[in-house]
Amino acid sequence: MAQRDTDNLVDELVDYDPLGSDPALQAALERAQAQAWLPGLQQHARTVGSTEFAQWASQANRHTPQLQQWDARGRRIDQVEFHPAWHRVLAHYRSQQLIDMPFSGESSADGLRGRWSAWAAGFYLHGQAEAGSLCPATMTTAAIPVLRKEPALWAQIERGITSTRHDERDAPLAEKTALWVGMGMTEKQGGSDVRSNTTVAYPMNESGHGGRGAAYRLQGHKWFYSVPTADAHLVVARMADGPGDAGALHAPLACFWVPRWRPDGTRNIVLVQRLKDKVGNRSNASSEVVFDDAYGVLVGEEGRGIATIMEMATITRLCCVLGSSALLRQATAQALWSTRHRQAFGAALVEQPLMQSVLADLALESEAALLLAMQLAQAFEDSSVPDKPAAQAWQRIMTPAAKFWVCKRAITCSAEAMEVLGGNGYIESSALARLYRETPVNSIWEGSGNVMCLDVLKALQRSPDQRDALWNALQTMAADDVPVQQALQRLQRQWHTFEHDAWAQQAQARQWVQQLVLVTQAGLMRQYADSTRADAFVASRLSADCSMGVIGASPLAKAQIAAILGASLHLQE
């Protein structure tokens, strides 16, 4: 039977400009004065929006990494084989100078304003096309502030870390033209509770601990060791005094640089037990490893392992917010594109009133997530300047809050966007299916929702100056908006109640942090979106009759919906 041509089928959105079609992102870059970075970002956007890049992303996720533990003669090699598309994706990311862009020339007084926002935009654009590769990218960028505090080590690796030429070879550090960095914290018995770690580091120097840069041998395991083929990992372990140290499992935690190859050119004894069979993030390899006297060097101060690795984790949390915002944006763009071109019940889907409500809700969620993510990125840049408590408050308090809420919403919204495409969205060859499977990892990685909410409470309690600076910033944003003002006052009243009831504070932390983020997003929408979209966000997120659990149930007027959809995706048809 001959196959007939069928109309009313909509291919996925490719060969488009994800920067040029995103007015909110363009406006955020302009506010950040990131014009110097714009030509590179425009070229980056055209590449990641292309059919070729979409094919690479599909191939890298369809042909998942494979672990080869032994060579043909039985020697342990623990190599991970990737499809060539994975390396093409990584090579493109590196070529855009995104690895060290946030730190490039930060001591210079001119010409580099907006570098964090430009990096965030590049990360966000890349994440819309292929998210798994953002794992090694995130950890390598986040490791830079930690590693730069180790002058001897940094002198050896700076060129490889900041290189724009990807090097896929598995070889000693000195032979590589580019380096990737991972991190190892999570263990079976502890999960997010890093203080329960049992991996132990013994000094190689018989006289005992030798201070920063001293060599150690590590014994123990890591339950999640992402990117096992990274050229080195930052690993948290306990600092034992020696092999006979009876208190080793209670010794202070420290941070160690654990390279894949030892300085003498032999492979380090980090034994990959298996690759994780994950729900999503399938293009990227995550593993379980055992350290069998693995070589490592002390990074940071003795006994300050948590503080050292948390400097890295703060940036990775921002990356989770950006990555989830990217997935949310791509899901929304694909849904808008499909409904514009698919007919149902006698009209284009985008013209159906209930579908319009769903699409408008997705668009509002996406824009608010982007505004918050870009606000945080700029705060990371501004917080490096002394006496900027507001920027430090955004960085310290709002980053875990945003990670909690934006990452949660990306899961819900990607599922809704997949439903917009119906059965076509539910097959594995669909980009929407990959987005949907990808979204949960950002909620789980670097601390689950409960951990993030408790971290917000801790930051508010420990830093009253930052807390007051945040209240003042939110008050300024909400100055002319009665519903936002009222919501902010409710938040503050509840916080004062919490101060006298520790149990209620923890038990209600999720609800309170959710409202904190919604008030913040409402203020940002009021500042940076037009009045129609800001009004719609406030009405649909802060009013008494809003229904946050159901996309498309927001009380939006017909004119509001039309304005939201008209501003959401600017494409030449």
ABEGO torsion letter per residue (X at the ends): XBBBBBBGBBBBBBGBBAAAABAAAAAAAAAAGAAAAAAAAAAAAAAAABAAAAAAAAAAAABBBBBBABBAAGBBAGBBBBBAAAAAAAAAAAAAGAAAAAABGAABABGABGAAAAAAAAAAAAAAABAAAAAAAAAAAAAAAAAAABAAAAAAAAAAAABABBBABBBBAAABABBBBBBBABBAAAEABAAABABBBBBABAAEBAEBGBBBBBBEBBABBBGAABABBBBBBBBBAEAABAAAAABBBBBBBBBABBAAGBBBBBBBABBBBBABGAABBBBBBBBBGBBBBBBEBBGAAAAAAAAAAAAAAAAAAAAAAAAAAAAAAAAAAAAAABBBGGBBAAABAAAAAAAAAAAAAAAAAAAAAAAAAAAAAAAABBGBAAAAAAAAAAAAAAAAAAAAAAAAAAAAAAAAAEAAAABAABAAAAAAAAAAAAAABGEBAAAAAAAAAAAAAABAAAAAAAAAAAAAAAAABAAAAAAAAAAAAAAAAAAABAAAAAAAAAAAAAAAAAAAAAAAAAAABBAAAAAAAAAAAABAABBAABBGABBBBAAAAAAAAAAABBBBX
